[in-house]
């Protein structure tokens, strides 16, 4: 093989790699991530960190007062960080949502302890703390991005975060647009049909829902509840999980959101190009994305 042939092959290989990486680069630049920490004076200046995920073009429209961003509140599982669910946040952001992922647990908090015989096996204090975090974060976010719909939010949560989401919805149903849970185990689903619920269930020998958490099929159909029984493990439902699990969850979640969004759906096999910008031209800045 001549040196010229080798050079041509090398150039072709580099071009192929660059082409395959381009959708991911465009995707990352089209969606902005930023972490802000607020301090709750009513709780001894407790820090509440929030990771914000939003499409840049939709954020520009909101900043111009042209639209109100729908809001999704993302709640992490026990011992999992609030930044470990980007595969979910990106689906919502691609649909035009502003996603706020909240850090509920601090290193100084008492550990989660199971207490049989108590409501939700002793988890109620953590749920109440989570609700306080959500309500505080929403009020602070109103100051950061006033052009968003905080009056009816979509709640999303994995494991303990799913239980926080369901418990919040139980107490404040008028503030809920939809609920999405990933293998919550303690708080029963609401069955009055006031909002749609999507729940992904694991096939895990250790993590099992308490009796009465998941309604039977007939009740689910009447109440607008979609239960997806997966073959994945409980801890697969986060960024560290296998790509197959994340892609499957993304695809079903995107279809669940399809009935409400004028934006094109996410291709879960490859990150989408954000070209549907409405009245604002697509904006792909060269500055690095904040993490």
TAFENPE-V820289 format. One record per backbone hydrogen bond with DSSP energy under -0.5 kcal/mol. NH is the residue of the N-H (numbers start at 0). CO is the residue of the C=O. If there is no record, write none. Layout:
BEGIN
nh	co
NH	CO
NH	CO
END
This chain:
BEGIN
nh	co
5	1
6	2
7	3
8	4
9	5
10	6
11	7
12	8
13	9
14	10
15	11
16	12
17	13
18	14
19	15
20	16
21	17
22	18
24	20
25	21
26	22
27	23
28	24
29	25
30	26
31	53
32	289
33	51
35	33
35	49
37	35
37	47
39	45
40	38
42	39
43	40
44	39
45	39
45	42
47	37
49	35
50	100
51	33
51	49
52	98
53	31
54	96
55	29
58	54
59	55
60	56
61	57
62	58
63	59
64	61
65	60
66	60
68	146
70	148
71	97
72	153
73	71
73	99
74	155
75	101
79	76
83	80
87	84
88	84
89	85
90	86
91	87
92	88
93	89
94	90
94	91
95	92
96	91
97	69
98	52
98	96
99	71
100	50
100	98
101	73
101	99
102	48
103	101
108	105
114	120
117	114
120	117
121	118
122	119
123	118
125	122
126	122
127	123
128	124
129	125
130	126
131	127
132	128
133	129
134	130
135	131
136	132
137	133
138	134
139	135
140	136
141	137
142	138
142	139
143	139
144	140
147	145
148	68
149	147
152	174
153	70
154	152
154	177
155	72
156	179
157	74
158	181
160	157
161	158
162	158
163	159
164	160
165	161
166	162
167	163
168	164
169	165
170	166
171	167
174	171
175	172
176	152
177	152
178	195
179	154
180	197
181	156
182	180
182	199
187	185
188	212
195	176
196	223
197	178
198	225
199	180
200	227
202	231
203	201
207	205
209	184
212	209
214	212
219	215
220	216
221	217
222	218
223	219
224	219
225	196
226	224
227	198
227	225
228	226
229	200
229	227
235	232
236	233
237	235
238	83
240	237
245	241
246	242
247	243
248	244
249	245
250	246
251	247
252	248
253	249
254	250
255	251
256	252
257	253
257	254
259	256
260	256
267	265
269	266
273	271
274	272
276	274
279	276
283	281
284	282
END
